[in-house]
Amino acid sequence: DTAVSQTPKYLVTQMGNDKSIKCEQNLGHDTMYWYKQDSKKFLKIMFSYNNKELIINETVPNRFSPKSPDKAHLNLHINSLELGDSAVYFCASSQDQSNTEAFFGQGTRLTVV
Amino acid sequence: AQSVSQHNHHVILSEAASLELGCNYSYGGTVNLFWYVQYPGQHLQLLLKYFSGDPLVKGIKGFEAEFIKSKFSFNLRKPSVQWSDTAEYFCAVLDFSGRKRSNTGKLIFGQGTTLQVKP
């Protein structure tokens, strides 16, 4: 069983559309994250939730809205997609918010055309 | 806030060569350091981590890293690389600064190093 799973794996969409990426973890962890990996492979944190509560919110356009219906799920909704949103988005989870070991999903490659 | 710098962006080695990838973090005090690996098309996996104790840390697949506090460094090493080590390698530090809750850690990654091992 995959510990942290994301869907879809690939997403190609047009500018202006709204799309969502889903993430689920079956590790029983309290904390989940979204990271963005740009075309230069630089990884940067976007959001973190602990037990459904937002605890990290980096400087991210408010077109990006995370939602955590329960502690095993953290979805990412993106409104009005722009070309610059093209990237690989990684979901991750850790036991708690100290984040002493993060487990990553396989990533979602988003391409905006 | 912490920052992480990886000096080698692209490294090409032949099989059986020794590997050392550089990583420096920005400031001292208590640090938690990590090396992650990303094989082509796969997710990031933890290679090893340092929190305290012996500064020479052994990880999976024959990798090790040495924490040198005076140099703010955490370099990754492997005595003899294999073709299957071809991957992206990321150094990261856990940053607790600027958080409303001081126990909330944020992973700060370096730019990554692409390792290509030729058979």
Interface residues (C-beta under 8 A of the other chain):
Chain A: V4 K40 K41 F42 L43 K44 I45 S48 N50 I55 I56 F90 A92 Q97 S98 N99 T100 E101 A102 F103 F104 G105 Q106 G107
Chain B: N32 Y36 Q42 H43 L44 Q45 L46 K49 F51 E88 F90 L94 R99 K100 R101 N103 T104 G105 K106 L107 F109 Q111 G112 T114
